[in-house]
């Protein structure tokens, strides 16, 4: 796909979904780090419900350690994999305090060394907090990038590399969120109707359902 068509796709997606910020609610890089980690296999709206109460009493690594594992579990018990995520929060907080002086690291290697933090989460933090030109590729982004022809690849690293090459600088911060939104609402894995899609005339998918 050429850059001109790519720009048109993102212009249409932005006009449709009008995304100005991510749906996760946070007030600091630490809160964002924890919220993105909690959002794995969980809807953002449910993460926000849990973290609103959690962050009211524990919005720093020190305060999070203070309330302890059981209290963290109580606040996030309605989220998927809450037992594992609770333990990850404790481990993350300990590492942040003792290794990074409670400051979120600004490089991929250190971010991905934190428990429960993978490449996708690291990319979101690097992009949103530190303004690095990164694009997080999850299942929605991977599917739509391949289906539309935006960035074809058989693994997330290839798709990420190609998206970084073709997505204009001004759209890199919104790219992930626009594609995720489109993937959840319109371009789903199995149930999708191309005739209702706002980018169907730009999409290069060969098996369109019209």
N, C-alpha and C positions, 0 to 999 in steps of 0.2 A: 504494500500500500504506500502511496506517496504522501508526503507531508501535507499537501494541500487538502487532500481528502480527510486526513487525520484531524486537521484543524476544524474542518466542517463538522465532523462527528462530535468533537468535544464542545463546539459551539452549540449544537443542537441539544446535546445532553445537558449542558449548563442552562440553556433557556427553558428546558423542560423541568429539571429538578431544582434549579436555583440553589445549588449548594454553596454556602459561604464558609461553612465550618463543618467539622465532623459532628456526628450525633452523640458521641460520648461526651459527658459533662465532666469538666475538670478545672482546677484553678492553679495547678502547678505542674511542672514536668514530672514530679514524683507521682502525683495523682494520675496523670496520663499514662505513665508507665504501668502502674497497677491496673488501671481500667482496661488498657489494651490487652494485657495479659489475661484478665478476667473475661474478656469478650470472646475468647476461643470457644467455639461450639455453643455460644450464648448470644442472644439478641442484645443489641446495645441498650434498648429501652429497659431491659431487665437488669443489666449492669448498673445503669443510672439509678434505678430504684434502690439497689443494694448499697452502692457507694455513697449516695446522698447521706445516708445514716452513718455509714462507716467513717467517711471523711469528716463528719461533724465532730467526731471525738478523736480521730486519728488521721491526721493529714501530713504527717512526717514519718520518716523511718523510726525515729525514737518513740514517738507516740504509738506507732503501730506495734512495736515490740512491747511497749508498756501494757497494752491491753491484752496481749497474748493470743495464743493460737485458738483457744476455745471461743473467745469473743469474736475473733475474725470469722471463724466458722459460723457463728450465730448470724452475723450480718450478711454473709454470702451463701447461706445454706440453700437458697433457691436457684443458685447458678449451677450450670453443669460442671462436673468434676471439682466441686467445691472443696473436697478433702485435700486433693493434690494441690489445688490453687492456694489454699490457706497455708500449707507448708511452704510453698514457693514464696509467698509474701514474707513469711518470717525469715527465710533464707536470704531473700533479696535485701531486706532491711538490714540484716546483720552485715552483709557484704558492703552495702552502701555506706554504712556507718564506719566500719573498721578499715575499709580499703579506699573509699572515695570521699571520706569526710562528709557523707550525706548528700553529695552532689551527684546528679545523674551524669554518667560518662558520655562524652560526645563523639565516641568512635565505635564502629561496628564490633570490633573484636571484644571490647570490654562489655558492651551491651549484651552481646550474644553469649557471654560467659555467665550471665546471671540466670539463675534457675527459672525455667518456664518462658524464657525470652528467646524466640527464634528470629530468623531473618526478617519475617514480615513485621513483627513488632519493632525490631531494631530500625527498619526502614521508616516506619511511621514516626518514631521518636526523632530520628535523624532529620527527616523532612519537616516535621511540624514544629519541633522545638528548636532545632539548630539550622533550619533552612538549607539543608544539604539536598542536592538534586537526586533524591531517591524515589522509587516507586514501589510500594508494597504489593506483592502479587499473592493473592489468596485464591481459593477455588473459583470465585466469581470472576475475578480479573483474568485468571488463566483461561477460563472457558470463553469469555467474551473476546479477549485478545485473539485467540485462535479462531473462533467462529467468524468474527467480522473481518479478519485479515489484518487487523492492526499490528499484531506481532505474533507470528506463528513459531511455535517451538514445542518440543516434547517434554520440557521441564521448566520449572518456574525461573530458574536462573537465565535461561535463554530468552524467555518471554520478557523478563525484567530488563535485560540488556537491550533488546530490540525496542521496548517501549521508551527507554531512556534516550534512544537515538532519534525516535520519531515524534514523541510528544513535545510540543513547544514548551519552553521554559515557564511561561506564565500559567500553564495548565498542570504542571508537575505536582503542585500541592493538592490539586483537586482530582487528579486523574484516578487515583485509587477509589475515592469515595463516590465519584460519578459512575464508574464501572460497577462497583458493588451495588449501588442503588439500582442501576439498570438491570443488573443480574437478578436482584431480588424481586423486582416489580415486573419486568417485561421479558428479559432474555434468560429464562430459567433453564435448568439443565435438561429437563424432559418436556415440560409443558410450556410451550411458547408459540405465539402466533405472530409471524413476521408482518402480516398485513396491518397490525396495530402498532408496529414499531416505528418510532420517529426517525430512525437512521436506516431503515430498510433499503432505501435507494442508494445509500453509500456503502452498505454492508456487502462484503464479498463472499458471504456464505453461499455455497453452491446448492444446498438443499433447503432453500427457504420454504416456509409454510405460509403460502399466500391464499 
